[in-house]
């Protein structure tokens, strides 16, 4: 496996500058990352910088808390797609999931996926807030929604991806959807552990540093 091809190089800090995006996209071209995940404001800039390449531009929706009104989140998804995002990483309604309102969680995810059949959708469940049963149920709902990936974390929660969570999600997914591990993946050792546990995509803000480790 070519490690660069499973990496989404990410920068989602609120103080992200145009120069940060330029550097991120330059590194993505240099190393051949699968995609770049950038703040919604910078999606058009990233798309322009990566024009002519195979690198995907990823936009976050409902980020990072997930409990915005459904209509607002679906509008956000539509605007991201219009701006040029080719993949969407959307935070599910964690509050609704914790309340046991499975129907609301599923309805919202389905609504997002319906915005575009061409885009890849990853649903962030923020596993650090969930019980074992809730993680399983959340993954099952992601499969039912028609999304393409379940993603462990935003990177803004109290903890990020764990090997145990990735193994659990991969066992539930059974290859029907991918598993994206994100949050706290800052070195090659951790990245490899996530892949061995079943992750098929890695989100990290340390992508360039990890590639330098390999070299």
N, C-alpha and C positions, 0 to 999 in steps of 0.2 A: 504493500500500500504506500502511495506517495502521500506523506503526512500533510503537505501543503494543501492538497485537494480536499481535505475534510475540515479545513479551518475557515471559520468566518472571523475575519479580523475586525475587531470591534472598538468603537470609541463612542460612548454615550454620556460623557460628562456634561453637565449643564453649561460649563464654561468652554466647551469645545470651540476652537477658532477655525477660520478658513484654512490657515496654515496647517493645522492638525489634520484636516481632511485631505489636503494636498499630499501630506506625508504618508498618510494611511493608504491612499490610492496608489502612490508611487511604490510603496512597499508591496502592496498587493500584486502589482504588475511584476515587480522584481522576483517575488517568491512564487507567484502563481497560486495564490489563495483561492478557495472556492468563491468566497464572497466578502463583502465589507458591510458591516452593520453600523449605520450612522444616524444621528438625530434627524427627525423628519425635515427640519429646515434645510439640511444639507443633502437631501436625496438628489435634487436636480444637479447640484455641483458634482457629487460623486458619479452620477450617471454620465455626465459630460466628460469627466476625467477618465472614465473607464470605457468610453465609447470605442468600439472596435475590438474589445477583448471579450473573453468568455466569463469574466468575473461578475458575479451577481451583486446587485445593490439591494440591500435588505433594510426595510423600514420597520421600526418598532411602533406598535399600536397599544393603546391602553396602558402605557408604560409610565412608571413601574408598578403601580398599585392594582390596576385591573378593575377597579370598582366604579369607573365612570358609567353614566347611563348608556345603555346599549346603543341608542340612536347616535350618540356622540362617538362611540367607538367605531361603529360601522361607517360613519361619515369620515372618520380619520383613516380607516382602511381604504376607502374609495379615493380620498385625496392623495394618499401615499402612492397608490397605483397610478393615478393620473400624473403624479410628479415623476414617475419613472421607476418606482420600486418594483423589483422582479420577485422578491420574496417578502413575506410579512411575518414578523415575530410578534404575536399578540398575547398579552397577559390575559388569562381567563379571569372571570369574575370570582376571585378567591373568596370574597365575603359570601356570595351565593352558594359556593361549594361547601363552605364551612357550615352554612345554615341548612344544608341538605336539600337545597333547591336545584336538583340535578337538571330538571327541565329547562330552567332559565339558563343555566350554564351551557347546555347543549344547544338551545335555541340561538343564543348569541354567537356561538362558534359556527354553527351552520350558516347564519346570516353573513358572517365575515367571509366564509369560503365561497358563498354564492356571488360575492362581488366580482370574482374573477376565477375562471377555471384554468387560466394559463399560469397564474402565479402559484408559487409554493407557499403553503401556510404552515407555520410552526406555532404551536400553542404552549405558552409558558405557564406552568402550574405552580411555580414557586414552592417547591417541595419542602423547604425548611419549615413552612407553616402547617404542613399537612400530617395527619396520622397515616399509618401504613394503609389502612382501609381507604382513606381519602385519596392517597396517591394512586392506588389501584383503580378506584372509581373514576378519578380524573383521566387516567390514561385510557380507560375504556370509552369514556365520553369523547375524547379526542379522536379515537378510531371511528366512532359513530358519526362524527361531525364531517368527515371527508377531508380533514386536514392531513398533512403529509408527515408531520413530526410532532412529538411531544418533547418539550424543552424543560429542563430541570429548574432553571432559575433566571432571574433578571440580572443578578450580580449586585443588586441593591438591597437585598434582604440580609438578615443576620448571618446567613451562611449560604454558600453556593453549592455546586455539584458535589456529590459524594459517590464513591464507588458503589456503595450499597444501594443508593437510589437508582443509579444507572442500571445495575443488575436487575432490580425489581421492575423498572419500566420496560427494559428489554424483554423480560420474561412475559410481561403482559402484552407487549406489542407483537411479539412472535413474528416479526418481519413484516407485519401489515403496514406499519408506519415506522419511520426512522426515530432515533433517539438523539437529541442534541444535548450535550453536557455543556453547561456554561456556569461561570461564577467561580473564581478562585483558581482557575487553571493557569498557572504562571510559569511552569517549567515543563520540560520534555517528559520527565518521569511521571508527572501527574497526568499529562495528556495521554501517554501510552497506557496508563492504568485505566483511564476512562474508555479508551478504545477496546481494551481487553475485556472490560466489563460489559460492553455491548453498545457503546456510543457510536453512531455513524456520522455525526457532525460535532465539531467542537467550536464553541464560541469563546474567544479570549481577547483581552486587550494587550496581551504579551506575545502576539503572534510573531513579530519580527525577532524578538529576543529568543523565542523557542527555535526558530529556524537558524539563528546564529549558533545556538547550542548544538544543533545537528552538524553544522559545518565545522 
